Amino acid sequence: MQSAPERPRLAWAVTGSGHYLEECLDIVRELDEVDLFYSRAGEEVLRMYGHDPKEINSKSRVYRDRAASAPPVGLFYRGDYHTLVVAPATSNTVAKMVLGLSDSLVTNVYAQAGKCRIPSIVLACDTEQEIDTPAPDRTVRLWPRQVDLAHTHKLRSFEATTVVENPERLLVAIKLRLAEINK
Ligand SMILES: Cc1cc2nc3c(=O)[nH]c(=O)nc-3n(C[C@H](O)[C@H](O)[C@H](O)COP(=O)(O)O)c2cc1C
């Protein structure tokens, strides 16, 4: 396991979503103390949009989903992180989080952050009835299903969890949290 950071950092989990991906990466690039946790699809999708998962923020440690038991959750037990951001969060990951499943790196860090009472901020892809979203080669119009929207809604009721609707609100929520941590 890597050595503990000097002070707790932000953990940022990226899932396999093209929607809001560029906006999220823009925020990650500007942060000083952030480590990245990728779902398997997150890594793949990032590459499809022309990014190298290891090169988003040169100061970040990068954790990839390679083991069944999600060993990096130990970093949350050790106190390495003050906050978890899951952004963008796919329909798939949000559904699992709502059901309490933890069978991937990202769903594990969300579950374990909750059990450690570490707050999470989630930017779910499915917050609107209709979205225009960037596929790698074109823009497509999608209509999230009722089940997807219902999961996002349900996640709002979870303890230690803030669900935001768009990247602008994500940035506000992160700034507020960092101000709270640094005061
Ligand atoms: C190019 C591309 C873009 C995708 N964009 C989205 C998206 O915006 N929202 C979404 O819910 N799933 C999207 N997916 C599908 C997810 O990657 C897929 O459901 C995957 O199993 C999610 O796994 P994860 O939740 O563990 O990251 C996309 C897939 C591809 C190939």
The ligand as a Tripos MOL2 file, in Angstrom:
@<TRIPOS>MOLECULE
LIG
   31    33     1     0     0
SMALL
NO_CHARGES

@<TRIPOS>ATOM
      1 C1        -18.5610    5.7470  -25.5290 C.3       1 LIG1
      2 C2        -19.4580    5.3430  -24.3790 C.ar      1 LIG1
      3 C3        -20.1430    6.3040  -23.6770 C.ar      1 LIG1
      4 C4        -20.9960    5.9310  -22.6170 C.ar      1 LIG1
      5 N1        -21.6790    6.9030  -21.9660 N.ar      1 LIG1
      6 C5        -22.5140    6.5610  -20.9720 C.ar      1 LIG1
      7 C6        -23.2540    7.5820  -20.2870 C.ar      1 LIG1
      8 O1        -23.1650    8.7840  -20.5950 O.2       1 LIG1
      9 N2        -24.0680    7.2060  -19.2680 N.ar      1 LIG1
     10 C7        -24.1830    5.8920  -18.8910 C.ar      1 LIG1
     11 O2        -24.9270    5.6160  -17.9470 O.2       1 LIG1
     12 N3        -23.4990    4.9020  -19.5320 N.ar      1 LIG1
     13 C8        -22.6770    5.2110  -20.5510 C.ar      1 LIG1
     14 N4        -21.9810    4.2310  -21.2040 N.ar      1 LIG1
     15 C9        -22.1910    2.8160  -20.8120 C.3       1 LIG1
     16 C10       -21.3600    2.4240  -19.5910 C.3       1 LIG1
     17 O3        -19.9720    2.6170  -19.8170 O.3       1 LIG1
     18 C11       -21.6620    0.9530  -19.2250 C.3       1 LIG1
     19 O4        -22.9880    0.8600  -18.7550 O.3       1 LIG1
     20 C12       -20.7140    0.3790  -18.2020 C.3       1 LIG1
     21 O5        -21.0790   -0.9690  -17.9480 O.3       1 LIG1
     22 C13       -20.7420    1.1680  -16.9060 C.3       1 LIG1
     23 O6        -19.8570    0.5980  -15.9670 O.3       1 LIG1
     24 P1        -19.4440    1.4180  -14.6610 P.3       1 LIG1
     25 O7        -20.7120    1.9330  -14.0740 O.co2     1 LIG1
     26 O8        -18.8050    0.3820  -13.7830 O.co2     1 LIG1
     27 O9        -18.4870    2.4640  -15.0580 O.co2     1 LIG1
     28 C14       -21.1330    4.5630  -22.2640 C.ar      1 LIG1
     29 C15       -20.4230    3.6000  -22.9840 C.ar      1 LIG1
     30 C16       -19.6040    3.9830  -24.0380 C.ar      1 LIG1
     31 C17       -18.8660    2.9040  -24.8040 C.3       1 LIG1
@<TRIPOS>BOND
     1     1     2 1
     2     2     3 ar
     3     2    30 ar
     4     3     4 ar
     5     4     5 ar
     6     4    28 ar
     7     5     6 ar
     8     6     7 ar
     9     6    13 1
    10     7     8 2
    11     7     9 ar
    12     9    10 ar
    13    10    11 2
    14    10    12 ar
    15    12    13 ar
    16    13    14 ar
    17    14    15 1
    18    14    28 ar
    19    15    16 1
    20    16    17 1
    21    16    18 1
    22    18    19 1
    23    18    20 1
    24    20    21 1
    25    20    22 1
    26    22    23 1
    27    23    24 1
    28    24    25 2
    29    24    26 1
    30    24    27 1
    31    28    29 ar
    32    29    30 ar
    33    30    31 1
@<TRIPOS>SUBSTRUCTURE
     1 LIG1         1 GROUP 0 **** ****
